[in-house]
Amino acid sequence: MEYNMMCNVMGSFHNEQHKEFKLSFEGNMEVSNSETNTNPDNGKDGYIKADQLYYFRKEDLSYKVIGNVIEETLNKLIDYINELAEKNKLVNIIDNI
């Protein structure tokens, strides 16, 4: 499959109860607001759905990247994705290529 962009969904916590609920899923990785660069920045800590990998062919769509993580967090994310892959817990979403 030809693709040139892979993404994960990021979300923020609404409150402590929401945080506990979202982090109860093995595929969700916690990130603090200081580990992200987003526009707009809501100032909240959040999570990345590390078990869901979205693949895109950039030239086939109109898109706008609204956020990313710092390099150290990206490295932790890659390690976590590899751990999930070893457990066969990744969902590869290829509808966009």
The 8 nearest C-alpha neighbors of each residue, nearest first, counted from 0:
[[1, 2, 96, 93, 54, 56, 3, 55],
 [0, 2, 56, 3, 96, 55, 54, 4],
 [3, 1, 56, 55, 4, 54, 0, 96],
 [2, 4, 56, 55, 57, 5, 1, 54],
 [5, 3, 55, 2, 54, 56, 57, 6],
 [4, 6, 54, 53, 55, 52, 3, 7],
 [7, 5, 53, 52, 54, 4, 8, 55],
 [6, 8, 52, 48, 51, 53, 49, 9],
 [7, 9, 48, 47, 10, 6, 51, 49],
 [8, 10, 47, 46, 48, 7, 11, 45],
 [11, 9, 46, 45, 47, 8, 12, 48],
 [10, 45, 12, 44, 43, 46, 13, 9],
 [11, 13, 45, 18, 14, 17, 44, 43],
 [14, 12, 17, 11, 15, 18, 16, 43],
 [13, 15, 17, 16, 12, 18, 19, 11],
 [14, 16, 18, 17, 19, 13, 12, 20],
 [15, 17, 19, 18, 14, 20, 13, 12],
 [18, 16, 20, 14, 15, 19, 12, 13],
 [19, 17, 15, 12, 21, 16, 20, 22],
 [20, 18, 16, 22, 17, 21, 23, 15],
 [19, 21, 17, 23, 18, 22, 16, 24],
 [22, 20, 18, 23, 19, 24, 17, 27],
 [23, 21, 24, 19, 20, 27, 18, 29],
 [22, 24, 20, 21, 19, 25, 27, 18],
 [25, 23, 22, 26, 27, 21, 20, 28],
 [24, 26, 27, 23, 22, 28, 50, 83],
 [25, 27, 50, 49, 24, 48, 28, 83],
 [28, 26, 48, 47, 25, 49, 24, 22],
 [27, 29, 47, 46, 49, 26, 48, 30],
 [28, 30, 46, 45, 47, 27, 31, 22],
 [31, 29, 46, 45, 44, 34, 28, 32],
 [30, 32, 44, 33, 34, 45, 29, 35],
 [31, 33, 44, 34, 35, 43, 42, 30],
 [32, 34, 31, 35, 36, 44, 30, 69],
 [35, 33, 32, 31, 69, 68, 30, 72],
 [36, 34, 68, 32, 33, 67, 69, 37],
 [35, 37, 67, 66, 68, 38, 34, 69],
 [38, 36, 66, 40, 65, 39, 35, 67],
 [39, 37, 40, 65, 66, 36, 41, 64],
 [38, 40, 37, 41, 65, 66, 36, 42],
 [41, 39, 38, 37, 42, 36, 43, 32],
 [40, 42, 43, 39, 37, 38, 11, 32],
 [43, 41, 40, 32, 44, 33, 11, 39],
 [44, 42, 41, 32, 11, 45, 12, 31],
 [45, 43, 31, 32, 11, 30, 12, 42],
 [44, 46, 11, 12, 30, 10, 29, 31],
 [45, 47, 29, 30, 28, 10, 9, 27],
 [46, 48, 9, 28, 49, 27, 8, 10],
 [47, 49, 27, 8, 50, 51, 26, 7],
 [50, 48, 26, 47, 51, 27, 80, 28],
 [49, 51, 89, 26, 48, 90, 52, 88],
 [52, 50, 90, 49, 48, 89, 91, 7],
 [51, 53, 91, 7, 92, 6, 90, 50],
 [54, 52, 92, 6, 5, 7, 91, 93],
 [53, 55, 5, 93, 4, 92, 2, 95],
 [56, 54, 4, 95, 96, 2, 57, 5],
 [55, 57, 2, 96, 3, 59, 58, 4],
 [58, 56, 59, 60, 55, 3, 4, 2],
 [57, 59, 56, 60, 61, 55, 3, 2],
 [60, 58, 57, 56, 61, 96, 55, 95],
 [61, 59, 58, 57, 62, 56, 55, 95],
 [60, 62, 63, 59, 57, 58, 56, 64],
 [63, 61, 60, 64, 57, 65, 58, 59],
 [62, 64, 65, 61, 66, 60, 57, 38],
 [63, 65, 66, 62, 67, 37, 38, 6],
 [66, 64, 38, 37, 63, 67, 39, 36],
 [67, 65, 37, 36, 64, 38, 35, 68],
 [66, 68, 36, 35, 37, 69, 65, 64],
 [67, 69, 35, 34, 36, 73, 72, 70],
 [68, 70, 72, 34, 71, 35, 73, 67],
 [69, 71, 73, 72, 74, 68, 34, 75],
 [72, 70, 74, 73, 69, 75, 68, 34],
 [71, 73, 75, 74, 69, 70, 68, 76],
 [72, 74, 76, 70, 75, 71, 68, 77],
 [73, 75, 77, 71, 72, 76, 70, 78],
 [76, 74, 72, 78, 73, 77, 79, 71],
 [75, 77, 73, 79, 74, 78, 72, 80],
 [78, 76, 80, 74, 79, 75, 73, 81],
 [79, 77, 81, 75, 76, 80, 74, 82],
 [78, 80, 82, 76, 81, 77, 75, 83],
 [81, 79, 83, 77, 82, 78, 49, 76],
 [80, 82, 84, 78, 79, 83, 77, 85],
 [83, 81, 79, 85, 80, 84, 78, 86],
 [82, 84, 80, 86, 88, 81, 85, 89],
 [85, 83, 87, 81, 86, 82, 89, 88],
 [84, 86, 82, 83, 87, 81, 88, 80],
 [85, 87, 83, 84, 88, 82, 89, 81],
 [88, 86, 84, 85, 89, 83, 90, 82],
 [87, 89, 83, 86, 84, 50, 90, 85],
 [90, 88, 50, 84, 87, 51, 83, 91],
 [89, 91, 51, 50, 52, 92, 88, 53],
 [92, 90, 52, 93, 51, 89, 53, 54],
 [93, 91, 53, 52, 94, 90, 54, 51],
 [92, 94, 54, 95, 96, 91, 53, 55],
 [95, 93, 96, 92, 54, 55, 53, 91],
 [96, 94, 55, 93, 54, 56, 92, 53],
 [95, 55, 56, 94, 93, 2, 54, 1]]
